[in-house]
Amino acid sequence: MKSLTDYEPKDGVFAIPMPKGKATTPAETKSLLTTDQKALLWKQQDNIARRWEPKFAEAAVQAFEDDRRAILALVADAKGKSKARKATLNYGELLDKILAYIAGDSQDNWRKVFRPVIEALIVQQGEMWNAAMGMQFDVRNIFAEAAFQDYLIKFAQQIAQTTNDDITALLQQGMKEGWSIPDMEKALGSLFEQYMDGELTDEQRAWFEERMPAYRRENIARTETIRASATGSQALFKGWGAQGKEWLTAMDGRQRDTHGAANGQIVPIDEPFKVGGYDMMHPGDSNAPAEEVCFCRCSIAPVLVMPAATP
């Protein structure tokens, strides 16, 4: 495979040729990037994302451990109050307090823990792109933009929603089966162990596999490195003044069918790709369902000049 330095852009840009005789739509637009160039660019982005996966996994473990401690503290507080009242545990009141924590302080903490690694990954991807395309743009400018703040908010909201659903299901199970407070504490502790390490007994694992998703740390690390990379690339390309973007899929037999179909799709920079029937601004777009996002390995490339449509 050739190196990127073996290629030279035409007139300083990778221009897109315009088909003659008819209007050009995104589906009909053809990229000047060769197959080798696309493969190299995808590989460079994927290598950077993979190098950051351990850091993202560490951040997930830290945030989950913070959640575990905070939620078990709420259980302990509820236990103390029930003893003082000489009454049974009020599951409804406890659930309300836990869900309030997940909706507020937990999300704030996830953003606080992850922001440094997300920003560092985006900076490294931006430096790669600036070097590859001969551009100069301070990628750190992205972090003050509303789109980046919106990304951080949605990132934490989606993680919190899964935790919300899992704990709600767990407490409802406890109420139904009449768990004691120690049983509840043990179940909550096991839930977070499953999130962080997947290290459970066979009995515990069987219980969780029937009710809840497994081992979230790996999912978060892989999914969020790609989401952060693509979010940063989208903003970087726009900062360059790029007019469009191209979806890049690793066509290695492990790709989703919908993402294989999206490979090579080119759209204007501010418009979404059509992927599996969904609008996606980039790989990992939080507006798409989990089946189009989790463990995605796709990326995007800039289209600096889009062709003008002919009448």
N, C-alpha and C positions, 0 to 999 in steps of 0.2 A: 504494500500500500504506500502511496506517495505521502510525503510530508506536506503540511499546509503551506510551507514556505516554497514548495515547488509550483504553487499556483499564484497568478497575479490577477487582481480584479481589473476589469476593463474600465479605463478612465477613473480609477480610484474607487469604483463601487462594483458590487455584484449586481449588475442591471438585469432586468427581466425582459426578454424579447416579447414583442407584442404580435400575436397572430394577425395576419392580414385578412381584410375582407369582412370582418364581423366584430361585434363588440366582445370584449374580453371579460369573462367572469372569473372569480377566484378558482373555480374548479378547472378552468381551461388554461390558467396561467402556468407556465413551465419555468422551473428554476434553472438558472445558469450554473448553480452549484452541481458539480459532478457527484456521482455516487461515492467515489473515494473521499471527496471533501466532506460530504454529509456524514459518512461513517466516521471520519476522523474527528469532526466537530462533536458528534454525539459521544464518541468514546472519551474525549477530553472532559466533557461535562459530567459524564457518568463516573469517571475516575475521581473527579473532585468530590462529587456527591458521596461516593462510597467511602472516601477517606474521612468524611465528616460523620458517617453513620455512628461510629462508636461514641463520639461526643454528644450526638443527639440522643443516643440510648442512655448515656449517663445522665443527661438532663431529664429524661423521662423518669428514670429511677428516682432521682432527687425529688421531682415534683410529685410522683406517686407516694413516696415516703412522707412528704409533707402532708398530703391528703390523708394518708392513713393515720398519722399522729393526730391531726385535727379532728377527724371523724371519731376516732376512738376516745378522744377527750370529750366530745359531745355525748358519747354513750356513757362514759364514766360520770359525767355531770347529771345525766338523766337518771342513772342508777342511784346516785346520792340523793336526788330529789325524791325518787320513789321510796327510798328507805325512810327519809324524813317524814313523808306523808303516810308511811306504812301502807303503801298501795303498790299495785303491780305497775310495771313499766308501761308508760303511755307511748305506744308505738307511733301513733299518728303525730304526736307532738315531736317525738324524736325525728321522724322522717322529715317533717317540715323544717326543722333546724338544720339537718344534714343537707337538704336540697337548697336551703338558703345559702349555706356555706359554699356549695358547689357552684351556685349561680353568681356568687360574688367573690369572696376572698380566694377561692381555689383558682378561678380563672385569672385573677390578677397575678397570682403566684406563678401560674404556668407561663404567662407572658414575661414575667420578670426573669424566670429561670431560663427560658428559651431565647429571649431576645439577643443575648450576646452571641450564641452559637449561630443563630439565623443570620445575624448581620455579618459575622465573620465569613460564613459560607458564601453569602451574596457578594461580598467584597472579593473573595478569591475567584468566583465565577466571573465577576466583572473584569478583573484583571486579565483573566484568560481571554475573554472576548475582545477587550481593547487591544491586546497584543495580536490576536489572530486576525483582526480586521484593520489594524493600523489606525485605531481611533484613540482619542483622548477624551475621557469623561470621568469625573469623580463619582464613582458609584455610590459614595456615601451620601450624595445629595438625595438619593432615593428615600432614605430613612425618614426624611421630614415630610414626605408626600402623603396625602390622604389615603392613597391606594395601599401603601405599606401599613399604615395604622389599621386600615380595614382588614388587611390580611392577618395581622396579629390578633385582632378581635375574633375573627371567624375561626382562626386556628384554635384558640382556647375554647371557644363555644362548642366546636364539634367534639373535642376531647371530653369536655364536661358533660355533653349530652349522653355519651356512652356510659360514663360513670354514673350519671343520674339514673339512667334506665336500669343499669345493673344493680345499683343499691336499692332502688325502689322494688325491683323483683325480689331481691334477697330479703328485705324487711317484710314484704308481703308474705313470703314463704315462712318467715319466722312467726308472723302473727297467726298464719293458718295452722302451723304445727305447734304453736305454743312454746317457742324456744325460751330458755332462760337467758338472763343477761350474759352469763359466761358463754353460752352457746352462740349468742349474737356477736359477742366480741371475737370469738374464735372464727366465725364465718366471715366477718369483715376482714380480719387479719389474713385469712386464706385467700380472699378475693384479691387483695393487693399483692400478695405473694404471687398469685397467678398473673396479675398484670405485669409485675416486674421481672419474674424469673421463670415462671412456669414450673417451679419446683414444688410439687404437691404429691401427696400420697395417691395411690391408685384410686382409693375411695373418694378423696377430695376431687381429683381430676374428673372422675366420672360424674360427680355432682355438678361441677361447673360446665362440663361439656354439654350436658343436657340443657343448660339454662343460659349460658353466657359465652361470649367470644373468648378465645384463648390468647394468652401471651401478647399483650398490647405493646410492650416495649419495642419489639422488633418491627411491628407494623408501623408504629409512630416514627421510628428512626428512619426507615426506608421511605415511607410516604412523605414525610415532612422535609427530608433533604431534597427530594425531587420537587416538591411544591415550592419550597423556598428558592431553589435554583431557578425554576421557571418564572416565579413571581419577579425575582430580581432581573432576569433576562428581559422580560416584557418591559419593565420600567427602563432598563438600560437602553434597549433598542429605541424606545420612544425618545429617550434623552438624546440619542444620536441624531434624531430626526428621521429614522427609518420609516418608510411608508408601509411596510408589510412585514409578515412573519411566515415561517414555514414550519409545519409540524414534522418532527423527525422521530421515527420509530426504529428500534433495533429489530430488523427483520431476520431474527435468528431462530425462528420456530417456537419461541417462548412468548411471543407477543400476543396480546388479546386480539381477537379477530377485528374488533371495532377500531383498535389502534393501528392495526396493520392497514386497514382501509383508509385511515386518516393520514398515513405516511405520505409526505410530499404535498399535502394540502396547503395552499397559500391563500392568505386572507389579508385585508388591510390591518394595520397595526392595532386599531381600536375596535376591531370587530372579532367576534368569536369564531373558532373553528366549529365545524359540525362533526361530532364524534359520538357514534352510537345513538344518534337521535338527540343528543344533548348539545347545548351551546357551551363551549369551553374556551375561555380566553387563553389558556395554556395548559399543559399537563399539570395535574394535581388541582385544577380549579375547584375550589370548595363548593361551588354551586352545582357540581355534578355529583351523582350518587357514588357510594363507596365502590361499587363494582367497576367504575370507570377511573377510580383514583388510587385505591390501595395497592401498594407495591408496584405502582407504575414506574417504568424506566424510560419514558419518552422525554424529549426535550424540544426546544424550538431554535430556529436559526433566523437571523434578520434578513429581510428583503429591503435593501436600502432604497431602491427605486421600483415603484410599481408602474406598469405601462398604463398609458391613458387609453380609455376605451375609444373605439372608432364608431362613427355613426352607422 
